[in-house]
Amino acid sequence: MAADVLFLEYPKCSTCQKAKKWLDAHGVTYADRHIVEDNPTADELRTWHERSGLPLKRFFNTSGMLYREMELSKKLPDMPEDEQYALLATNGMLVKRPLLITAATVIPGFKETAWEEALGA
């Protein structure tokens, strides 16, 4: 099983807790990182976004209170990518979680099928 796995989570998040249980149940070795106390940098986010092949919007926690308070659904479409990375790097609560990072892929959010595929679990 993959050992070079980085798992970014917010421990109070129920989806993160579920994802962590899933990783443990499947015997996946991973490094655990608190997404708020050790927020991803703009450079990390850029690298992960490019590796994921997903739209940058998928890296935003669109259901979070902070996202709604900042009215980002209105602002993001016109915001340059560099500004979006910088914004995400200001607060881990803006970042979609959990975030699964492997050598081959990056997956924001927890979808068992995608994680099984990525980790060969």
N, C-alpha and C positions, 0 to 999 in steps of 0.2 A: 504494500500500500504506500501511497505517496507520503513522504516525510517532509518535503519542502513545501508545506502548505502554511499560508498565513491566514488567520481567521480574525477579522476585525469585527468587534461586537460592542454593543452597549449592554452590559450585564442585566439591566432591568427590563430589557426588551424581550417580550415573550417569544417572538419569532427567533431571536438570537439564542435563547435558551433551548428552544426546540432543535435548532440547527446544531448546537453544541452537543446535545444528547445524541443526535443522528451521527455526528462525527465519531463520538465515543463508541457508540453501538457498532459502527462499521470499522472500528480499529484504526481510524485515521490519526496519524501523529501530526500535530499542528502546533504552530506558535500562536499564542493568543494575544490580542492587542486590544486595549480599551480605546474605542474610537473617539471618545471625548477627551480623556486624559492624555492620549497620545494621538492627536488628530493627524490625519494624513497631510502631507505637504502638497503644494501645487504640483511639484515635479513628480511625486509618487502618483498623484491622481492622473496626471497627463499620461504617464507610462501605462498605468493600469487601464485607463480608458482606451488607449491605442491598442493594447493587447486584447482587450475584450471584443473589439469589433462592434460594439454597441453604440447607440446614440448617447451623447453625453448626458442628456436628460435622465437616462436610466440610473445615473449615479446620484441623483438628487432624491432625498427623502420627501417625495411629493405629498405624502400624507401627514407629515410632521407639522406641529404647530408653528415652528419658526418659519418654515417654507410658506405657510399660509399668511402669517403675520407680515412677512416681508413682501407679500404679493408677487412671489417669484414666477408664478404661472404667466403673469402679464409681462414681466421683465426679461425672462430668459430668452424668448425668441429673438430679441434684438441685441442681446448681450454677446460680445465677442467671446470666443472660447477661452482666451487667456484670462478674462475677467471672471468667467464661470469657474475656472480652476482655482483662482485666487479666492473667490467667494466660498467655495467648498472647503478650502483650507482654513477658513476663519473659524469654523465651528463644526465639530463632528456630528452634531445633531442635524446638520443639513445633508449629510451623506447617507445614502441608502445603505441599510444594514440588514443582516450581516453582509460582510464582504468576504468572499472566498477568493484567495489569490494563490495560484499554482504557477509552475514554470510555463505551462502551456496556455492558461486561460485565467480570466478574471470574471467572477459572477457576482453582481450585486443582487441582494435579496436571497431568499431561500426557496428553491424549487427542487424537491427531492430528485426528480428525474435528471435535471441539469447537473446536479451535484454528483449523482451516480455516474453519469457519463464522464464528467470531468475527472473523477477520482478512480474510476474503474471499480466502484464498490458494488 
